[in-house]
Amino acid sequence: MITFTSVALAEQEKHYRTNFINSLSGFKSLQLLGSINQEGQANLAIFNSIFHVGANPPYIGLVVRPDGPEHDTLKNILGHEHYTLNNVKEEFYQQAHQTSARYASGESEFKACGFKEEYIGDFSVPFVKESSIQIGLKLKELIPVKTNGTTIVIGEVVLIRINETYILEDGTVDLEAAGSITMAGLDSYHRTEKIGRLAYAKPHVEAKKI
C-alpha cells in the first residue's frame, strides 16, 4: 500500500495526477449530451459526470468543466434551455470517445463522429439515434462552483424513450440489457455485469437478495 498526502499528490506530474484523481472514485455514469445552438447547429459531447438529483420531480445533474471557446455545450444549454442525454453502448464507444476532441465551434460532432441525429415529437434538440436510452431535459438550475470554476447543471427530465423490455416490473431500468457501458478515469471503458440486487435495508435485518 502507498499513502499520498495532499503535498505528495501536488508534487506528481500533471498528467499522472489527472489520471489518478479522475479514476480514483470509481466507475461513472456515461452519456452523450446533445445540444443545439441558436442557428440550429447540433453539438454532441461525451460526459462522465452525470448524477441523480431527485425522482419527484425527476432531476439529473452534470458537471461542466471550464473549457475553451470551442466547447459549445454549456453555451448551447444556456441559449436553448433544452438538451439530451443518450446512453453509450459498446458498439460505438470509440465514436463516443471521439466527441471529446476539440472540434471547431459550430462543427457538429454528430457528423464528424458518425452519429445520426434523431428528433422525437416536438422536442427541438437531437437525440442519438444509435442509443437505446434517450432522455430529454429542460434546464432547471445552474450552480457555479467557485472552488475550481466548474458549473453544475441541473436538468428536469421531460421526455424519456426506452424499450419497455429494459424496464423491470418494479420500475428499475436494466442497464445491462440496454447495453449501457460505464467508464473509469478519462479513457477507460468497461462492460457491466450485475452481481445481484438486495432488498431495502432495515436496521438489524440481514440484507437479502431479491
C-alpha positions as CSV (number, residue, x, y, z in Angstrom):
1,M,0.0,0.0,0.0
2,I,1.1,3.6,-0.7
3,T,-0.1,6.7,1.1
4,F,-0.5,10.1,-0.7
5,T,-0.7,13.3,1.3
6,S,-2.0,16.4,-0.4
7,V,1.6,17.7,-0.6
8,A,2.8,14.5,-2.2
9,L,-0.1,14.5,-4.6
10,A,0.7,18.0,-5.7
11,E,4.2,17.0,-6.5
12,Q,3.2,14.4,-9.0
13,E,3.5,15.0,-12.7
14,K,0.3,16.8,-14.1
15,H,-0.8,14.0,-16.4
16,Y,-0.3,11.3,-13.8
17,R,-2.2,13.3,-11.2
18,T,-5.1,14.0,-13.5
19,N,-5.5,10.3,-14.4
20,F,-5.1,9.2,-10.8
21,I,-7.7,11.5,-9.4
22,N,-10.2,11.0,-12.3
23,S,-10.1,7.2,-11.8
24,L,-9.9,7.2,-8.0
25,S,-13.6,7.5,-7.2
26,G,-14.6,4.5,-9.4
27,F,-16.9,3.8,-12.3
28,K,-19.0,6.7,-13.6
29,S,-22.3,7.2,-15.5
30,L,-21.5,7.7,-19.1
31,Q,-23.7,9.7,-21.5
32,L,-23.6,11.5,-24.8
33,L,-25.1,15.0,-24.4
34,G,-26.8,16.5,-27.4
35,S,-27.4,20.2,-27.7
36,I,-28.2,22.8,-30.3
37,N,-27.2,26.5,-30.8
38,Q,-29.3,29.4,-31.8
39,E,-28.5,28.8,-35.5
40,G,-29.8,25.2,-35.3
41,Q,-26.3,23.6,-35.4
42,A,-26.2,20.4,-33.4
43,N,-23.4,19.6,-30.9
44,L,-22.6,16.2,-29.2
45,A,-20.2,15.7,-26.3
46,I,-19.4,12.8,-24.1
47,F,-19.9,13.3,-20.3
48,N,-19.0,11.0,-17.4
49,S,-20.0,13.4,-14.6
50,I,-23.8,12.6,-14.6
51,F,-25.6,12.1,-11.3
52,H,-29.1,11.6,-9.9
53,V,-30.5,14.6,-8.1
54,G,-34.2,13.6,-7.4
55,A,-37.0,11.4,-8.6
56,N,-40.0,13.6,-8.0
57,P,-39.6,15.9,-9.8
58,P,-37.1,13.9,-11.9
59,Y,-33.8,15.8,-11.9
60,I,-30.4,14.8,-13.3
61,G,-27.2,16.8,-12.7
62,L,-23.9,17.0,-14.5
63,V,-20.6,18.9,-14.1
64,V,-19.3,21.0,-16.9
65,R,-15.6,21.9,-16.9
66,P,-14.3,25.4,-17.6
67,D,-13.1,24.7,-21.2
68,G,-12.1,26.9,-24.1
69,P,-14.4,28.8,-26.5
70,E,-14.6,25.9,-28.9
71,H,-16.7,23.9,-26.4
72,D,-20.3,24.8,-27.0
73,T,-22.2,22.5,-24.6
74,L,-22.8,25.0,-21.8
75,K,-23.4,27.9,-24.1
76,N,-26.0,25.9,-26.1
77,I,-27.8,24.8,-22.9
78,L,-27.9,28.4,-21.7
79,G,-29.2,29.6,-25.0
80,H,-31.8,26.9,-25.8
81,E,-32.6,25.5,-22.3
82,H,-33.1,22.0,-23.6
83,Y,-30.6,19.2,-24.1
84,T,-30.5,15.4,-24.4
85,L,-28.7,12.5,-22.7
86,N,-28.1,9.3,-24.6
87,N,-26.5,6.1,-23.3
88,V,-23.3,4.8,-24.7
89,K,-23.2,1.2,-26.0
90,E,-20.1,-1.0,-26.6
91,E,-20.6,-1.0,-30.4
92,F,-20.0,2.8,-30.7
93,Y,-17.8,3.7,-27.7
94,Q,-14.9,4.6,-29.9
95,Q,-17.1,7.1,-31.8
96,A,-18.4,8.4,-28.5
97,H,-14.9,9.0,-27.2
98,Q,-14.1,10.9,-30.4
99,T,-16.7,13.5,-29.5
100,S,-14.3,14.7,-26.8
101,A,-11.9,16.0,-29.5
102,R,-11.7,19.8,-29.8
103,Y,-13.7,20.3,-32.9
104,A,-14.2,23.9,-34.1
105,S,-17.1,25.8,-32.6
106,G,-20.2,25.1,-34.6
107,E,-18.9,21.9,-36.2
108,S,-21.3,19.0,-35.5
109,E,-19.8,16.1,-33.6
110,F,-22.8,14.1,-34.8
111,K,-21.5,14.3,-38.4
112,A,-17.8,14.2,-37.5
113,C,-18.1,11.1,-35.4
114,G,-20.7,9.2,-37.4
115,F,-23.8,9.5,-35.3
116,K,-27.3,10.1,-36.6
117,E,-29.5,12.9,-35.2
118,E,-33.0,11.9,-34.2
119,Y,-35.8,14.2,-33.2
120,I,-38.7,12.9,-31.0
121,G,-42.1,14.6,-31.2
122,D,-41.8,18.4,-30.7
123,F,-38.6,18.2,-28.7
124,S,-36.3,20.5,-30.6
125,V,-32.9,19.1,-29.6
126,P,-31.5,16.0,-31.3
127,F,-31.1,12.6,-29.6
128,V,-28.5,10.0,-30.7
129,K,-30.4,7.5,-32.9
130,E,-28.0,4.7,-32.0
131,S,-28.7,4.9,-28.3
132,S,-31.1,2.6,-26.5
133,I,-32.0,5.0,-23.7
134,Q,-32.8,8.6,-24.7
135,I,-33.6,11.4,-22.2
136,G,-34.8,14.9,-22.9
137,L,-34.1,17.6,-20.3
138,K,-35.0,21.2,-19.6
139,L,-32.6,23.4,-17.8
140,K,-33.7,24.0,-14.2
141,E,-30.7,25.4,-12.4
142,L,-27.0,26.4,-12.8
143,I,-24.7,26.2,-9.8
144,P,-21.3,27.9,-10.3
145,V,-18.5,26.1,-8.3
146,K,-16.2,28.9,-7.3
147,T,-13.6,26.4,-6.0
148,N,-12.4,25.3,-9.5
149,G,-14.6,27.2,-12.0
150,T,-16.8,24.3,-13.0
151,T,-20.5,24.5,-13.4
152,I,-23.2,22.1,-12.1
153,V,-26.1,21.9,-14.4
154,I,-29.4,20.6,-13.1
155,G,-32.0,19.5,-15.6
156,E,-35.5,18.3,-15.3
157,V,-36.4,15.1,-17.2
158,V,-39.3,16.0,-19.6
159,L,-39.0,13.1,-22.1
160,I,-37.8,9.5,-22.0
161,R,-37.7,6.9,-24.8
162,I,-36.7,3.4,-23.9
163,N,-37.6,-0.1,-25.0
164,E,-40.1,-1.4,-22.4
165,T,-38.3,-4.7,-22.2
166,Y,-35.5,-2.9,-20.4
167,I,-37.8,-1.8,-17.6
168,L,-38.2,-4.4,-14.8
169,E,-41.6,-5.0,-13.0
170,D,-40.7,-2.6,-10.1
171,G,-39.6,0.2,-12.5
172,T,-35.8,-0.4,-12.3
173,V,-34.1,0.1,-15.6
174,D,-32.0,-2.9,-16.6
175,L,-28.9,-1.1,-17.9
176,E,-27.1,-4.3,-18.8
177,A,-29.9,-5.4,-21.0
178,A,-30.0,-1.9,-22.6
179,G,-26.3,-2.3,-23.5
180,S,-25.1,0.6,-21.4
181,I,-21.4,0.7,-20.7
182,T,-19.5,2.6,-18.0
183,M,-16.2,4.4,-17.6
184,A,-13.3,4.9,-15.2
185,G,-11.0,7.9,-15.5
186,L,-10.7,9.7,-18.7
187,D,-10.3,6.9,-21.3
188,S,-11.1,3.5,-19.8
189,Y,-14.4,2.0,-20.9
190,H,-16.0,-1.1,-19.3
191,R,-18.8,-3.6,-19.7
192,T,-21.1,-4.1,-16.8
193,E,-22.2,-7.3,-15.1
194,K,-24.8,-7.4,-12.4
195,I,-23.8,-9.4,-9.3
196,G,-27.2,-9.1,-7.6
197,R,-30.0,-6.9,-6.2
198,L,-30.7,-6.5,-2.5
199,A,-33.9,-5.8,-0.6
200,Y,-34.5,-2.4,1.1
201,A,-32.1,-2.2,4.1
202,K,-33.6,-2.2,7.6
203,P,-31.8,-2.0,10.9
204,H,-30.8,-5.3,12.4
205,V,-32.1,-7.2,9.4
206,E,-29.7,-9.2,7.3
207,A,-29.5,-7.9,3.7
208,K,-31.4,-10.3,1.4
209,K,-31.2,-10.9,-2.3
210,I,-34.2,-10.2,-4.5
